[in-house]
Amino acid sequence: MRATRLVTALRDKPYQEQLRTLDLPTLKFRRLRGDMIETYKVLSGIYDTNVSPKILIISQYATRGNSLKITNRRCHYNLRKYSFSIRITNVWNSLPFSDVTGGVTKHRTGRTVRTGPKYSDILH
């Protein structure tokens, strides 16, 4: 919100209108996108497994959609409910295979094809 206020023409307009004019995503979307990027890094092994959050993956044969579905664990306290590993589960499990694999898929000819993630679909 501070950066949008620096534009003098938009100073008196509501926050949503400022975002639309500057073609910027909302804070909710940016947080969600950041969570999905961090989840991809954890599951891909980019982070050290000793310090990364423990995310349990459902076995491959029992899933539909993407092959990296996360186990949905129950929690009773708000402290745990809003933690990273619980917060990302439903959103990550709803992503299509191309987004979960980082937008990289193997073509039938053996070539690697980059399709690119479409994070705008996860908010609708």
N, C-alpha and C positions, 0 to 999 in steps of 0.2 A: 504494500500500500504506500510506503514511503516513496518508492521510485516513481510510481505513477503520479504522485503529487508534485514531482519536479517539473512536469510538463505544465506550463502556465495555462494553456488553453483548457486543460482537463481538471484544473484544481477544484472547481466548484461542482463537478459532476459526481454522481454516485460511483462507488467502487466498481460495480458490475459494468457500467457504461465505460469507465476508464479501461477496463480489461478488454472489452469488445473493440474499442477504438484502437488500442495498441496491439490487438491480436495476441493477447497473452492468456495462458491458461489460468484457472483458478488455483488458489492455494491447496484446496482439497485434491485436485487433479495432480498437482506437482508432488505432493506428499505421497499419493498413491503410486505415481510413476516411480518415484525414488524407492519406495518399498519393493516394487516389482523388480527393479534393477538390482537391488541388494539381494533379493531372494534368488535371482538368477546367478549372481556371483557366488552365493553360499552353496547352492546346489551344483554348480559347475566345478567347484573345488578351487576357485580363485583365491578364496580366503583360507587361512590356516584352520584346520579342523579343530584344533585345541581351543581356539578363541572364538570361533563363529558359533552362532546359536544352533542348538540341536533341532533339526527339522527332520521329522520322520516321513518317509515316502511310502505310499501304499504300493504293495507289490504289483508289478506290471500286468500280470495276467488278469487282475481283478478290476481294471479301469476301462472307462470309455473316454474318448477325447485324448487329452495329452497323456504321455507316459510318465510324467513326473508329478502326479497328484500327491498332495500333502495330507497326512492324517489329521483329521479334525479332532483336536483334544478338547475336553470339557474343562471349564474352570468355574470357580465359585466366587472369586473375589475380583473386584475391579482392577486391582493392581496387576493381576495376571491377565485379565480379559483384554486389556489394552496394550499388552506387550507385543513385541514384533512378531514372534512366531505364531501367536494366536490371531493377530490382526490381519495377517496376510493370507490365511488359509483359504477362505471362501473366494477371494478375488483371484488368487493364483490358480485354484482348481477350475475356475470358469474360463480361463484363457484358452484359446485354440492352440493346437500343436505348433504352428509356425511361430507364435509369440513365445512359447515356452522354450523352444530351442534357439531362441535369439534371432529368429528370422532366417536361419540358415537351414536349407533342406537339400537333400541329394536328389538330383534329377535322374530320370531313368537311364540317361546316357552316361551317368557316373560323374557328371559335373556338379560342383557345389553352386547352388543358386541362393542369393540373398534376397529374401522377400521383404524384410523390414517389419518391425512391430507396429501394430495399430492400437495404441493404448486408448484412443478415444472411445473405442467400443466397450471398454470395461466400465464406464460410468453410466451407460444407458441401460 
